[in-house]
Amino acid sequence: MAYRIDSATNNPIINEFGTAALGQGKATVLNKGQISLDGANATGIYVKNNNTTATRATAVGTNDTTGVITLAGNSSTGMSGDKATLENKGTININGQKSVGMFAKNSSDLKK
C-alpha cells in the first residue's frame, strides 16, 4: 500500500511524516527469492496504490530474474495489482486449478 490505513477510520494516512518527507505515497515490492503458497485463494505479491493523486508508476511489484512464485492451491494468484505496475522477470509456477499468474485492475500495467 502506498499509505498506511487508519484502523479507526479505514482511510489512508496521508503525509503521516509531514509534507516535506520524501518517498511518502509510494510502494515497492521486490522478490528475489522464493514464494511458495499451498492454500486456496492465496496471492504471492499484492500491490495496491491507495494514493489518490498518484499514478500506477508509484506502486510497483517485481518478481526479479531470480524470483520464483509457486502456487499449489486452487483459485490463487501469483502477482496482483490495483492501480500498480507489475513486472515478472522470473518464474511463476501454477499447480492449482482456476489460478492465474498475474492479475491487474484499476488501470494497472503488466510487464514481462
Secondary structure as GFF3:
##gff-version 3
##sequence-region A 1 112
A	DSSP	beta_strand	27	31	.	.	.	ID=ss1
A	DSSP	beta_strand	34	37	.	.	.	ID=ss2
A	DSSP	beta_strand	43	48	.	.	.	ID=ss3
A	DSSP	three_ten_helix	56	58	.	.	.	ID=ss4
A	DSSP	beta_strand	59	63	.	.	.	ID=ss5
A	DSSP	beta_strand	68	71	.	.	.	ID=ss6
A	DSSP	beta_strand	77	82	.	.	.	ID=ss7
A	DSSP	beta_strand	85	88	.	.	.	ID=ss8
A	DSSP	beta_strand	91	94	.	.	.	ID=ss9
A	DSSP	beta_strand	100	105	.	.	.	ID=ss10
A	DSSP	beta_strand	109	111	.	.	.	ID=ss11
###
